[in-house]
Amino acid sequence: MASQALAHVEFTNDTVKPNSSLNTFLAVPHGCSGSDTISLNVTAPTSVQLGLVPQQVQNWTLTVNYADASNKTVKDFCWTGYLAHDGKQLFGLDVTVPNVDLSKTPNVTVLFPTVQTCLNATSNWTSDPSSPSYNASVNKPAPALVITNAQETTTPVTSDGVSVTQLSMMAVAMVTLLSSHLVLA
């Protein structure tokens, strides 16, 4: 499960069973080196053909590119907009997972290489942490979904179906927004 203290661009719900659907979010916890975020470009995994439907985000423009003229297989997608360097944003994604064969392995991890472009910097969340050349002090891990048959851990949700993690991020975003409009006497 994605960590509660988000330091990376990662999924809020990151495990899914084969032959199922998942509504999740890419969580952007901050800008790049103190710079405001202006786009988030995500490459769809090629190892497993997932059904992907990126969701519109208020005040952001979504562009989806397809692998072929059928407009069924998503190649990549990009949200462009504005997020203050200390802001947080959730970018919705509906994922449909095929019936992946897990008879010889307990799970399959699919990576979503993501480039976070900021006004004065770029963060490439594109590395594979399972690669022998991965160096955690230099490389930034790509957001990942794990396809598994293991018992899923449940994330507490509100009566509206919003996870506590999502609710916490929304509350922080609202406090940040409100505090930027307050004038102290």
Secondary structure, 3 states (H helix, E strand, C coil): CCCCCCCCCEECCCEECCCEEEEEEEEECCCECCECEEEEEEECCCCCCCEEEECCCCCCEEEEEECCCCCCCEEEEEEEEEECCCCCEEEEEEEEECCCCCCCCCEEEEECCEEEEECCCEEEECECCCCCCCCCCCCCECCEEEEECCCCCCCCECCCCCEHHHHHHHHHHHHHHHHHHCCCC
